[in-house]
Amino acid sequence: MSRYKLNEEKMFADVTDDVAIIINFDTGIYYGLNKLGTVIFEKLNNGISSENILQKLKTFDSNIDENFYDFINMMLEKNLIIKTDDEDTNEDIEIDEEIVKEDEYLPVV
């Protein structure tokens, strides 16, 4: 299982009005996530594996894999998140289907 968390050595994140803003301390660059991206980011940062998040998202759209992995790869490429060996939490994964539909099944950085 793949687990990720905020790259706290380089980044600061804040969520306001269901939108995450991540700031790179080194460059001063701000990154904004759409609502679906924010939901995924929060779940990852709370210790839920990417596979478990994707499994939940697939209940809304069975073809979301590519968009999901593109989002994860973009977050990794920009060093917003890093892999972690932390244990997967047993948290129930709740995702509002309206957010998924509103963002057209496309999480965005």
N, CA and C atoms as a LAMMPS dump frame, in Angstrom:
ITEM: TIMESTEP
0
ITEM: NUMBER OF ATOMS
327
ITEM: BOX BOUNDS ff ff ff
-5.0000000000000000e+02 5.0000000000000000e+02
-5.0000000000000000e+02 5.0000000000000000e+02
-5.0000000000000000e+02 5.0000000000000000e+02
ITEM: ATOMS id mol type element x y z
1 1 1 N 0.841 -1.187 0
2 1 2 C 0 0 0
3 1 3 C 0.887 1.252 0
4 2 1 N 0.512 2.222 -0.792
5 2 2 C 1.277 3.468 -0.885
6 2 3 C 0.637 4.538 -0.014
7 3 1 N 1.45 5.083 0.868
8 3 2 C 0.972 6.16 1.739
9 3 3 C 1.873 7.377 1.562
10 4 1 N 1.24 8.537 1.629
11 4 2 C 1.946 9.795 1.42
12 4 3 C 1.531 10.777 2.5
13 5 1 N 2.365 11.802 2.685
14 5 2 C 2.019 12.881 3.598
15 5 3 C 2.654 14.171 3.091
16 6 1 N 2.222 15.271 3.659
17 6 2 C 2.775 16.57 3.3
18 6 3 C 4.28 16.571 3.53
19 7 1 N 5.015 17.143 2.621
20 7 2 C 6.457 17.29 2.762
21 7 3 C 6.711 18.462 3.712
22 8 1 N 6.615 18.19 5
23 8 2 C 6.652 19.242 6.021
24 8 3 C 7.983 19.975 6.106
25 9 1 N 9.055 19.385 5.574
26 9 2 C 10.345 20.069 5.582
27 9 3 C 10.359 21.264 4.633
28 10 1 N 9.54 21.206 3.582
29 10 2 C 9.54 22.263 2.573
30 10 3 C 8.205 22.96 2.399
31 11 1 N 7.129 22.366 2.944
32 11 2 C 5.795 22.857 2.626
33 11 3 C 4.961 23.148 3.871
34 12 1 N 4.057 24.084 3.695
35 12 2 C 3.026 24.379 4.686
36 12 3 C 1.697 24.294 3.952
37 13 1 N 0.695 23.697 4.596
38 13 2 C -0.618 23.572 3.956
39 13 3 C -1.698 24.106 4.876
40 14 1 N -2.712 24.705 4.251
41 14 2 C -3.886 25.183 4.971
42 14 3 C -5.099 24.924 4.092
43 15 1 N -6.184 24.514 4.742
44 15 2 C -7.432 24.265 4.01
45 15 3 C -8.467 25.261 4.497
46 16 1 N -9.004 26.042 3.567
47 16 2 C -10.041 27.024 3.868
48 16 3 C -11.117 26.919 2.803
49 17 1 N -12.359 26.867 3.241
50 17 2 C -13.486 26.774 2.307
51 17 3 C -13.326 25.605 1.34
52 18 1 N -12.877 24.456 1.86
53 18 2 C -12.724 23.215 1.095
54 18 3 C -11.67 23.286 0.003
55 19 1 N -10.754 24.234 0.101
56 19 2 C -9.683 24.363 -0.878
57 19 3 C -8.351 24.421 -0.14
58 20 1 N -7.408 23.553 -0.548
59 20 2 C -6.087 23.532 0.076
60 20 3 C -5.147 24.469 -0.656
61 21 1 N -4.363 25.18 0.141
62 21 2 C -3.268 25.992 -0.369
63 21 3 C -2.002 25.417 0.25
64 22 1 N -1.026 25.104 -0.591
65 22 2 C 0.251 24.566 -0.122
66 22 3 C 1.335 25.542 -0.549
67 23 1 N 2.166 25.928 0.417
68 23 2 C 3.211 26.925 0.168
69 23 3 C 4.577 26.262 0.312
70 24 1 N 5.431 26.476 -0.676
71 24 2 C 6.792 25.983 -0.626
72 24 3 C 7.636 27.031 0.096
73 25 1 N 8.213 26.647 1.241
74 25 2 C 9.03 27.572 2.029
75 25 3 C 10.251 28.064 1.261
76 26 1 N 10.867 27.182 0.462
77 26 2 C 12.106 27.529 -0.245
78 26 3 C 11.881 28.507 -1.389
79 27 1 N 10.807 28.29 -2.158
80 27 2 C 10.604 29.093 -3.36
81 27 3 C 9.543 30.184 -3.191
82 28 1 N 8.691 30.029 -2.187
83 28 2 C 7.592 30.966 -1.998
84 28 3 C 6.421 30.718 -2.94
85 29 1 N 6.489 29.649 -3.72
86 29 2 C 5.42 29.327 -4.667
87 29 3 C 4.226 28.76 -3.907
88 30 1 N 3.041 29.237 -4.275
89 30 2 C 1.782 28.758 -3.712
90 30 3 C 1.147 27.79 -4.701
91 31 1 N 0.608 26.702 -4.18
92 31 2 C -0.124 25.742 -4.998
93 31 3 C -1.539 25.652 -4.453
94 32 1 N -2.506 25.72 -5.338
95 32 2 C -3.901 25.564 -4.932
96 32 3 C -4.446 24.263 -5.479
97 33 1 N -5.261 23.596 -4.684
98 33 2 C -5.896 22.362 -5.112
99 33 3 C -7.386 22.611 -5.263
100 34 1 N -8.005 21.986 -6.245
101 34 2 C -9.463 22.09 -6.335
102 34 3 C -10.073 21.255 -5.204
103 35 1 N -11.39 21.237 -5.104
104 35 2 C -12.041 20.555 -3.98
105 35 3 C -11.737 19.064 -3.95
106 36 1 N -11.787 18.407 -5.109
107 36 2 C -11.493 16.979 -5.143
108 36 3 C -10.033 16.736 -4.79
109 37 1 N -9.141 17.548 -5.315
110 37 2 C -7.727 17.429 -4.963
111 37 3 C -7.507 17.621 -3.474
112 38 1 N -8.246 18.556 -2.887
113 38 2 C -8.141 18.811 -1.451
114 38 3 C -8.6 17.598 -0.651
115 39 1 N -9.705 16.995 -1.062
116 39 2 C -10.209 15.797 -0.367
117 39 3 C -9.157 14.692 -0.408
118 40 1 N -8.589 14.458 -1.582
119 40 2 C -7.574 13.408 -1.722
120 40 3 C -6.358 13.739 -0.865
121 41 1 N -5.894 14.985 -0.943
122 41 2 C -4.734 15.412 -0.156
123 41 3 C -4.979 15.212 1.339
124 42 1 N -6.139 15.613 1.829
125 42 2 C -6.445 15.464 3.256
126 42 3 C -6.472 13.997 3.662
127 43 1 N -7.056 13.141 2.823
128 43 2 C -7.098 11.711 3.135
129 43 3 C -5.684 11.132 3.178
130 44 1 N -4.858 11.488 2.2
131 44 2 C -3.471 11.024 2.203
132 44 3 C -2.75 11.485 3.462
133 45 1 N -2.91 12.757 3.781
134 45 2 C -2.213 13.349 4.925
135 45 3 C -2.712 12.773 6.253
136 46 1 N -3.917 12.2 6.247
137 46 2 C -4.462 11.564 7.456
138 46 3 C -4.092 10.087 7.54
139 47 1 N -3.225 9.618 6.639
140 47 2 C -2.707 8.27 6.741
141 47 3 C -3.462 7.212 5.967
142 48 1 N -4.372 7.616 5.1
143 48 2 C -5.114 6.64 4.297
144 48 3 C -4.31 6.358 3.03
145 49 1 N -4.173 5.102 2.686
146 49 2 C -3.378 4.732 1.518
147 49 3 C -4.043 5.219 0.227
148 50 1 N -3.208 5.461 -0.762
149 50 2 C -3.737 5.921 -2.051
150 50 3 C -4.654 4.864 -2.663
151 51 1 N -4.351 3.593 -2.462
152 51 2 C -5.182 2.525 -3.007
153 51 3 C -6.583 2.537 -2.397
154 52 1 N -6.664 2.78 -1.094
155 52 2 C -7.976 2.827 -0.435
156 52 3 C -8.785 4.045 -0.877
157 53 1 N -8.113 5.157 -1.08
158 53 2 C -8.807 6.358 -1.569
159 53 3 C -9.329 6.101 -2.984
160 54 1 N -8.478 5.54 -3.828
161 54 2 C -8.883 5.26 -5.204
162 54 3 C -10.056 4.283 -5.244
163 55 1 N -10.012 3.281 -4.405
164 55 2 C -11.112 2.31 -4.356
165 55 3 C -12.435 3.01 -4.051
166 56 1 N -12.423 3.958 -3.125
167 56 2 C -13.639 4.711 -2.8
168 56 3 C -14.065 5.571 -3.986
169 57 1 N -13.125 6.248 -4.626
170 57 2 C -13.451 7.104 -5.77
171 57 3 C -14.026 6.295 -6.93
172 58 1 N -13.571 5.055 -7.079
173 58 2 C -14.062 4.211 -8.168
174 58 3 C -15.528 3.83 -7.979
175 59 1 N -16.067 4.007 -6.778
176 59 2 C -17.503 3.757 -6.595
177 59 3 C -18.32 4.835 -7.297
178 60 1 N -17.707 5.98 -7.584
179 60 2 C -18.38 7.068 -8.292
180 60 3 C -18.093 7.026 -9.791
181 61 1 N -16.859 6.614 -10.149
182 61 2 C -16.455 6.571 -11.555
183 61 3 C -15.366 5.514 -11.701
184 62 1 N -15.673 4.447 -12.387
185 62 2 C -14.725 3.336 -12.515
186 62 3 C -13.514 3.682 -13.372
187 63 1 N -13.554 4.816 -14.072
188 63 2 C -12.458 5.208 -14.962
189 63 3 C -11.6 6.34 -14.406
190 64 1 N -11.611 6.535 -13.104
191 64 2 C -10.91 7.668 -12.501
192 64 3 C -9.421 7.401 -12.278
193 65 1 N -8.966 6.177 -12.511
194 65 2 C -7.583 5.783 -12.222
195 65 3 C -6.545 6.754 -12.786
196 66 1 N -6.63 7.045 -14.074
197 66 2 C -5.614 7.877 -14.719
198 66 3 C -5.578 9.277 -14.098
199 67 1 N -6.744 9.886 -13.906
200 67 2 C -6.793 11.217 -13.283
201 67 3 C -6.213 11.182 -11.869
202 68 1 N -6.538 10.143 -11.127
203 68 2 C -6.053 10.008 -9.754
204 68 3 C -4.529 9.896 -9.728
205 69 1 N -3.979 8.991 -10.532
206 69 2 C -2.528 8.801 -10.516
207 69 3 C -1.782 9.983 -11.119
208 70 1 N -2.365 10.673 -12.09
209 70 2 C -1.753 11.908 -12.6
210 70 3 C -1.652 12.94 -11.481
211 71 1 N -2.696 13.038 -10.667
212 71 2 C -2.702 13.976 -9.541
213 71 3 C -1.617 13.611 -8.524
214 72 1 N -1.55 12.348 -8.136
215 72 2 C -0.532 11.903 -7.175
216 72 3 C 0.862 12.189 -7.729
217 73 1 N 1.086 11.853 -8.989
218 73 2 C 2.4 12.082 -9.598
219 73 3 C 2.749 13.557 -9.67
220 74 1 N 1.773 14.417 -9.938
221 74 2 C 2.02 15.861 -9.962
222 74 3 C 2.41 16.358 -8.57
223 75 1 N 1.72 15.864 -7.549
224 75 2 C 2.04 16.259 -6.175
225 75 3 C 3.467 15.81 -5.808
226 76 1 N 3.835 14.599 -6.23
227 76 2 C 5.185 14.1 -5.965
228 76 3 C 6.229 14.885 -6.744
229 77 1 N 5.936 15.184 -8.006
230 77 2 C 6.86 15.926 -8.862
231 77 3 C 7.168 17.307 -8.286
232 78 1 N 6.17 17.935 -7.712
233 78 2 C 6.346 19.27 -7.134
234 78 3 C 6.801 19.207 -5.671
235 79 1 N 7.07 17.995 -5.188
236 79 2 C 7.532 17.762 -3.808
237 79 3 C 6.543 18.237 -2.756
238 80 1 N 5.255 18.266 -3.113
239 80 2 C 4.237 18.669 -2.15
240 80 3 C 4.006 17.562 -1.13
241 81 1 N 4.106 16.321 -1.589
242 81 2 C 3.939 15.166 -0.705
243 81 3 C 5.156 14.269 -0.847
244 82 1 N 5.359 13.441 0.167
245 82 2 C 6.425 12.451 0.139
246 82 3 C 5.853 11.117 0.583
247 83 1 N 6.511 10.029 0.171
248 83 2 C 6.096 8.699 0.627
249 83 3 C 6.404 8.573 2.111
250 84 1 N 5.584 7.787 2.786
251 84 2 C 5.801 7.527 4.2
252 84 3 C 5.588 6.053 4.479
253 85 1 N 6.247 5.576 5.519
254 85 2 C 6.078 4.191 5.946
255 85 3 C 5.094 4.078 7.093
256 86 1 N 4.416 5.174 7.411
257 86 2 C 3.428 5.15 8.492
258 86 3 C 2.37 4.093 8.196
259 87 1 N 1.779 3.584 9.248
260 87 2 C 0.724 2.588 9.103
261 87 3 C -0.529 3.225 8.513
262 88 1 N -1.247 2.44 7.717
263 88 2 C -2.528 2.88 7.165
264 88 3 C -3.519 3.016 8.314
265 89 1 N -4.234 4.104 8.351
266 89 2 C -5.25 4.269 9.386
267 89 3 C -6.469 3.436 9.028
268 90 1 N -7.255 3.148 9.999
269 90 2 C -8.489 2.405 9.766
270 90 3 C -9.673 3.348 9.628
271 91 1 N -9.382 4.596 9.328
272 91 2 C -10.427 5.61 9.2
273 91 3 C -11.383 5.241 8.07
274 92 1 N -12.656 5.423 8.338
275 92 2 C -13.664 5.204 7.306
276 92 3 C -13.498 6.294 6.249
277 93 1 N -13.463 5.891 5.012
278 93 2 C -13.251 6.856 3.932
279 93 3 C -14.599 7.376 3.47
280 94 1 N -14.856 8.63 3.805
281 94 2 C -16.074 9.285 3.342
282 94 3 C -15.69 10.376 2.369
283 95 1 N -16.287 10.326 1.203
284 95 2 C -16.057 11.345 0.18
285 95 3 C -17.416 11.73 -0.369
286 96 1 N -17.682 13.019 -0.401
287 96 2 C -18.947 13.538 -0.898
288 96 3 C -18.986 13.405 -2.422
289 97 1 N -19.923 12.639 -2.91
290 97 2 C -20.034 12.41 -4.347
291 97 3 C -20.239 13.715 -5.117
292 98 1 N -20.899 14.687 -4.514
293 98 2 C -21.132 15.974 -5.187
294 98 3 C -19.821 16.693 -5.49
295 99 1 N -18.84 16.59 -4.59
296 99 2 C -17.534 17.213 -4.832
297 99 3 C -16.855 16.528 -6.017
298 100 1 N -16.94 15.217 -6.051
299 100 2 C -16.323 14.454 -7.138
300 100 3 C -16.956 14.859 -8.472
301 101 1 N -18.269 14.946 -8.506
302 101 2 C -18.971 15.328 -9.745
303 101 3 C -18.713 16.785 -10.111
304 102 1 N -18.733 17.671 -9.103
305 102 2 C -18.521 19.103 -9.346
306 102 3 C -17.192 19.35 -10.042
307 103 1 N -16.164 18.607 -9.635
308 103 2 C -14.845 18.772 -10.235
309 103 3 C -14.624 17.82 -11.415
310 104 1 N -15.71 17.23 -11.893
311 104 2 C -15.704 16.382 -13.079
312 104 3 C -14.666 15.257 -12.99
313 105 1 N -14.562 14.666 -11.793
314 105 2 C -13.694 13.511 -11.556
315 105 3 C -12.227 13.827 -11.83
316 106 1 N -11.852 15.095 -11.709
317 106 2 C -10.497 15.515 -12.034
318 106 3 C -9.879 16.311 -10.886
319 107 1 N -9.037 15.664 -10.07
320 107 2 C -8.322 16.412 -9.028
321 107 3 C -7.227 17.25 -9.683
322 108 1 N -7.067 18.495 -9.237
323 108 2 C -6.134 19.424 -9.898
324 108 3 C -5.247 20.11 -8.868
325 109 1 N -3.949 20.232 -9.241
326 109 2 C -2.989 21.049 -8.491
327 109 3 C -2.915 22.372 -9.218
